């Protein structure tokens, strides 16, 4: 696949990696930035988790629900 035509699972995984790297840098700063970093890592990585979960959905409705959560 070309870089513009990657699977959603690959793109969300790469996004999560970028979020983790960003949060490592943010955690070096004191104060509110650390608090924001913790929330960012939770929300940034949950996108990929929901997309992965949708891949093994039990029904079409379950599939759509997981992707809507990721959205």
N, C-alpha and C positions, 0 to 999 in steps of 0.2 A: 504494500500500500504506500502511496505517496504521503508526504507529510500533511497534505491538506485533506487526505482521505483516510485517516486513521480511525480505528474502531473507537467507540465511545469509552470502552473499558480501558484502552491504552491511554487515551487523552486524560481521563479522570485520574488514572494512576500517576501519570507525569505531573498533573496539576498538584496532586497530594505531595509528591516529592518536592516540588517547588515551594509549597506551603511550609513543609517541615524545615527546609533550608532557611526560609525567611524567618520562621519563628526562632530558630537557633540564634540568628543575628539579633532579633528583637529581645530575646531573653538576656542578652548581655547588658541591656540598658535597665536602670533601676526604675521603680515606681509603676505608674499606670501602664506603661508599655508592656510590662510582664503580664499584667492581668489581661490586656487585650490580646496578647500573644497566645495565652492559654485558650481563650475563646476562639480565636482564629484557627488554631490547629484542630480544635474539635469540629468546627463547622466546615473547614476546608477539606478535611479528610473524610467526613461523613458522606460527601457527594459520591466519591468512588465506592464507598461501602454500600450505599443504596443502589448504585448502578450494578455492582457485582451481585447483590442480592436479587435484583430483578432478573438476572440471567437464569436463575433457578426457580423462578416463580411457579406456583402451582396452577395458576390460571391467567387468562388474559387480564382480568381485573386486577389481580395481584401484581402482575408485570407493570401495568399502567400506574398503579398506586405507588410502587417503589420509584418509578421514574419521576412521578410528580413530586415526591418527597425530595429527590435529588435536585430537581429543578428549583 
